[in-house]
Amino acid sequence: MNTQDQVMQTIAETLNVPLSTINKDSAAENMDIWDSFAQVNLMMALEQTFDITLEVEDLMKLNSVTSITNFIEKNS
């Protein structure tokens, strides 16, 4: 499984939505369920899934499949 697929899987599990509803264009701005509470839960899930540590500053930047995938690929 590549990084983007893992990100989409993590988002689907965290938001409790079918994986089929998540794609490379999915983002907080186009998913009502992806609110600030979901964002915090997602950041914790990403830390566990990818064995990374995210900073508070990262919280607002990592708001889409693409931004999360790019960040993980650059920082892992």
C-alpha positions, -999 to +999 in steps of 0.1 A: +000+000+000+015+034-010+014+065+012-016+080-004-036+048+000-026+046+037-036+082+042-070+077+026-075+045+047-066+064+079-090+092+071-118+068+063-113+049+096-110+081+116-140+098+101-159+065+102-168+068+065-165+042+037-131+042+020-149+046-013-159+081-002-123+092+001-102+102-029-071+123-036-093+154-037-109+148-003-103+177+021-118+193+052-133+220+030-154+195+010-163+170+037-188+182+064-178+154+087-141+166+087-145+193+114-120+205+140-127+176+163-122+152+135-090+170+126-075+165+160-084+128+160-070+124+125-037+140+135-034+115+164-043+086+140-017+098+115+010+099+142+002+063+151-001+050+116+031+066+103+051+067+135+056+105+132+052+134+156+031+163+144+034+199+157+005+222+165+015+243+135+010+212+113-026+209+124-041+236+101-019+228+071-027+191+070-063+194+058-065+173+027-054+139+013-028+157-009-013+179+019-011+150+043+005+127+017+030+153+006+039+160+043+044+124+052+065+116+021+088+146+028+091+140+065+094+102+069 
